[in-house]
Amino acid sequence: MKYRVLAFLLAVLSIAGCKNDKKGNLLPNVSGKAGEVLVAIEREQWEGNLGVAIRDVLAADTPYLAQREPLFALSNVPPGSFTNMFKMHRNLLLVNINPQNQTTGVVYKSNVWAQPQAVVQINAYDEDGALEMFEHDCMLISEFFEQAERDRVVANAKLYEERALQDPVASVTGGILHFPSGYRCRKVTDNFVWIADEKQYTNQTVLIYRYPAEGEDVFQLQNIISKRNQIMKDNVPGMFDGSYMTTSTAQEPTCRSMSYKGRAFMETRGFWEVHGDFMGGPFVSHSFYSPDGKDIIVLEAFVYAPRYDKRQYLRQVESLLYSFEWKKDEK
């Protein structure tokens, strides 16, 4: 049930993110680092049950990373000190607790004081009411900030796009992905594309592939992983003879049904590893039907960064999957 709810929330967020665009063109750029959320809240509330609940959700461990890394880096400031400097932050959670509030509820806004900015405001009469609102909306609040981070990555990719990468993706999927400068095409076949940004100590990769939609349970986890393992074995060799990428069994992957901008897909998360070697890392994929329903198209992002924390590397490359769009017929 919660996955169906999340699919609906993603659709809502894709609409909410379009608000205030005209105003945003006149605003300064946001401040703060990627993955940061500034919480404007009184000190006693931050140290009480409300603050604990906020940290439990927004600073929870990012799933499927080898090291413990929070979803977001949180900082807080009392509302009385929430000056113009803080108003420029990229992600803001404003807690407005006042018995004189005319209305209560959770409000989602974009580009209020800067651009591209995501702002969530909780208006409540008292701390108990604010806690109840946050607990009710916590999944949507987290996803609102997450989607804002993705949208910034996609906007940057479109601004500095390697447009030559559109053609190999279109040849396999009938659609395009937007890749920023630095990404290069490593392999193209009739049903497989390998595009990566490879640096000395980091590797951010997107794999695009398709296979026939056979059977009634094409989106069951077991079938998704089985197809993935076969395609990885055939197309992604390791450094040594006989080595190849596969899905790690150390931790069971997970699936959830999602929808974004009208495109329904199955999101799969897990760990990849190299059979015959000691390499590994996190991956996330989107699986969905081709327009004619005959094939399953998979967009997969993975990271290899053994020397570094991986949350931001994975967030960056995963965000590119959300840039997918069906290619428009050229007239």
LUMSEZA-227277 format. One record per residue (C-alpha): residue in three letters; x, y, z. Coordinates in pm, whole numbers, padded with zeros to 5 digits, always signed. Example, Ala and Ser with C-alpha at 12.3 -4.5 7.8 and 13.67 -1.06 7.14 Angstrom:
% residues 2
ala+01230-00450+00780
ser+01367-00106+00714
//
This chain:
% residues 331
met+00000+00000+00000
lys+00277+00247+00092
tyr+00436+00201-00251
arg+00113+00293-00425
val+00095+00599-00203
leu+00453+00689-00292
ala+00376+00662-00661
phe+00094+00911-00611
leu+00322+01138-00409
leu+00584+01143-00682
ala+00319+01249-00930
val+00212+01529-00695
leu+00572+01640-00648
ser+00634+01658-01021
ile+00348+01910-01038
ala+00446+02097-00721
gly+00797+02149-00854
cys+00662+02351-01146
lys+00517+02625-00928
asn+00676+02968-00899
asp+00886+02917-01214
lys+00825+03272-01339
lys+00918+03419-01004
gly+01220+03190-00983
asn+01376+03354-01289
leu+01424+03672-01084
leu+01564+03505-00772
pro+01928+03450-00667
asn+02079+03103-00676
val+02043+02882-00371
ser+02319+02829-00117
gly+02422+02517+00071
lys+02569+02186-00036
ala+02383+01911-00218
gly+02195+01687+00024
glu+02163+01947+00301
val+01836+02045+00472
leu+01815+02346+00701
val+01547+02314+00972
ala+01415+02637+01126
ile+01288+02528+01467
glu+01307+02637+01830
arg+01588+02475+02029
glu+01358+02300+02280
gln+01151+02156+01996
trp+01462+02040+01810
glu+01580+01861+02123
gly+01233+01719+02198
asn+01010+01458+02034
leu+00956+01665+01721
gly+01327+01703+01655
val+01383+01332+01717
ala+01111+01245+01465
ile+01260+01480+01204
arg+01607+01330+01247
asp+01471+00974+01242
val+01325+01035+00895
leu+01547+01288+00719
ala+01875+01169+00871
ala+01792+00798+00849
asp+02054+00571+00695
thr+02053+00579+00316
pro+01952+00227+00205
tyr+02195-00004+00023
leu+02519+00173+00101
ala+02817-00012+00244
gln+02878+00258+00506
arg+02620+00438+00717
glu+02534+00768+00552
pro+02228+00983+00628
leu+01969+01062+00363
phe+02026+01432+00429
ala+02274+01636+00630
leu+02063+01835+00876
ser+02135+02165+01045
asn+01904+02382+01250
val+01853+02747+01332
pro+01597+02909+01567
pro+01321+03096+01380
gly+01433+03421+01545
ser+01772+03383+01375
phe+01627+03284+01038
thr+01774+03580+00850
asn+01816+03644+00479
met+02140+03447+00477
phe+01955+03130+00580
lys+01660+03199+00351
met+01885+03133+00050
his+01933+02767+00145
arg+01845+02500-00113
asn+01621+02288+00115
leu+01424+02443+00402
leu+01198+02284+00662
leu+01021+02562+00853
val+00842+02472+01176
asn+00589+02742+01265
ile+00428+02665+01600
asn+00198+02939+01723
pro-00142+02917+01895
gln-00239+03228+01696
asn-00188+03065+01355
gln-00488+03125+01133
thr-00443+02796+00950
thr-00259+02472+01019
gly-00110+02209+00790
val+00193+02124+00581
val+00269+02350+00285
tyr+00507+02267-00003
lys+00663+02550-00202
ser+00933+02600-00464
asn+01159+02900-00523
val+01040+03120-00237
trp+01361+03318-00167
ala+01605+03158-00410
gln+01618+02913-00700
pro+01600+02618-00737
gln+01467+02595-00382
ala+01244+02345-00198
val+01054+02473+00108
val+00829+02279+00344
gln+00645+02467+00617
ile+00461+02302+00907
asn+00202+02532+01063
ala+00064+02410+01396
tyr-00093+02542+01714
asp+00138+02341+01940
glu+00427+02095+01931
asp+00202+01788+01953
gly+00010+01906+01649
ala+00333+01970+01458
leu+00459+01623+01546
glu+00136+01464+01425
met+00154+01655+01096
phe+00516+01560+01039
glu+00455+01192+01112
his+00160+01192+00873
asp+00353+01365+00592
cys+00706+01244+00664
met+00733+01026+00353
leu+00612+01308+00129
ile+00844+01562+00296
ser+01147+01338+00247
glu+01056+01267-00115
phe+00991+01637-00181
phe+01349+01721-00084
glu+01483+01413-00266
gln+01307+01508-00588
ala+01433+01865-00556
glu+01789+01727-00542
arg+01721+01510-00849
asp+01572+01801-01040
arg+01886+02009-00978
val+02106+01731-01116
val+01886+01693-01424
ala+01881+02068-01484
asn+02260+02074-01472
ala+02278+01773-01706
lys+02060+01952-01961
leu+02266+02270-01930
tyr+02594+02089-01997
glu+02461+01798-02198
glu+02657+01546-02401
arg+02394+01541-02674
ala+02573+01273-02874
leu+02466+01022-02608
gln+02099+01062-02700
asp+02127+00850-03014
pro+02256+00524-02861
val+01995+00546-02585
ala+01718+00610-02840
ser+01830+00314-03050
val+01760+00075-02760
thr+01470+00244-02580
gly+01297+00481-02821
gly+01358+00754-02564
ile+01644+00970-02441
leu+01835+01038-02121
his+02019+01363-02052
phe+02385+01313-01955
pro+02615+01596-01846
ser+02967+01647-01978
gly+03210+01380-01862
tyr+02994+01082-01955
arg+03110+00864-02242
cys+02960+00570-02428
arg+03155+00250-02363
lys+02941-00010-02537
val+02640-00028-02768
thr+02455-00335-02898
asp+02106-00388-03033
asn+01965-00419-02680
phe+02232-00279-02447
val+02407+00056-02387
trp+02684+00128-02134
ile+02747+00497-02053
ala+02983+00604-01776
asp+03169+00890-01612
glu+03492+00721-01509
lys+03752+00902-01303
gln+04060+00776-01122
tyr+03881+00675-00802
thr+03511+00696-00892
asn+03283+00540-01150
gln+02926+00655-01210
thr+02756+00438-01469
val+02418+00408-01641
leu+02328+00082-01815
ile+02032+00076-02053
tyr+01891-00253-02178
arg+01577-00424-02301
tyr+01445-00778-02318
pro+01118-00944-02425
ala+00824-00907-02185
glu+00753-01278-02146
gly+00520-01420-01882
glu+00275-01262-01642
asp+00516-01177-01359
val+00774-00970-01543
phe+00802-00719-01258
gln+00846-00967-00976
leu+01178-00919-00799
gln+01301-01267-00881
asn+01242-01218-01253
ile+01397-00871-01259
ile+01713-00996-01087
ser+01732-01309-01301
lys+01722-01101-01621
arg+01966-00852-01474
asn+02220-01120-01387
gln+02208-01273-01734
ile+02248-00938-01910
met+02531-00832-01677
lys+02712-01161-01739
asp+02683-01115-02114
asn+02774-00747-02128
val+02970-00627-01822
pro+03295-00823-01778
gly+03529-00775-01484
met+03902-00710-01493
phe+03998-01078-01490
asp+03917-01362-01727
gly+03585-01521-01636
ser+03480-01235-01406
tyr+03156-01044-01460
met+02903-00825-01282
thr+02617-00989-01096
thr+02376-00910-00811
ser+02507-00959-00459
thr+02319-01204-00239
ala+02464-01059+00082
gln+02154-00840+00114
glu+01826-00909-00064
pro+01733-00643-00324
thr+01399-00469-00292
cys+01137-00350-00542
arg+00868-00088-00527
ser+00616+00035-00782
met+00649+00405-00866
ser+00530+00666-01112
tyr+00692+00991-01224
lys+00553+01236-01479
gly+00308+00978-01606
arg+00564+00699-01648
ala+00501+00396-01427
phe+00804+00184-01341
met+00938-00069-01093
glu+01230+00061-00889
thr+01482-00202-00777
arg+01763-00136-00529
gly+02044-00363-00426
phe+02418-00430-00433
trp+02620-00535-00735
glu+02939-00733-00717
val+03187-00884-00960
his+03199-01261-00975
gly+03565-01359-00955
asp+03677-01026-00805
phe+03626-00811-00495
met+03453-00512-00650
gly+03102-00403-00554
gly+02867-00117-00476
pro+02505+00004-00481
phe+02271+00008-00781
val+01919+00127-00856
ser+01712+00050-01164
his+01383+00151-01326
ser+01200-00121-01522
phe+00901-00042-01744
tyr+00720-00149-02059
ser+00815-00028-02405
pro+00536+00173-02575
asp+00411-00135-02761
gly+00424-00351-02448
lys+00641-00615-02612
asp+00962-00542-02422
ile+01085-00445-02079
ile+01316-00145-02075
val+01559-00107-01784
leu+01752+00205-01686
glu+02013+00121-01423
ala+02254+00342-01231
phe+02544+00216-01023
val+02844+00357-00842
tyr+03194+00234-00769
ala+03380+00464-00527
pro+03577+00250-00279
arg+03764+00548-00127
tyr+03465+00772-00067
asp+03119+00799+00081
lys+02872+00704-00188
arg+02543+00876-00107
gln+02599+01180-00325
tyr+02762+00986-00608
leu+02463+00752-00621
arg+02213+01038-00592
gln+02377+01215-00885
val+02373+00921-01124
glu+02033+00794-01007
ser+01887+01138-01079
leu+01975+01095-01446
leu+01724+00810-01468
tyr+01451+01064-01393
ser+01550+01262-01703
phe+01418+00986-01930
glu+01160+01094-02184
trp+01016+00933-02492
lys+01171+01076-02804
lys+00938+01303-02997
asp+00889+01239-03365
glu+01082+01488-03571
lys+00874+01669-03828
//
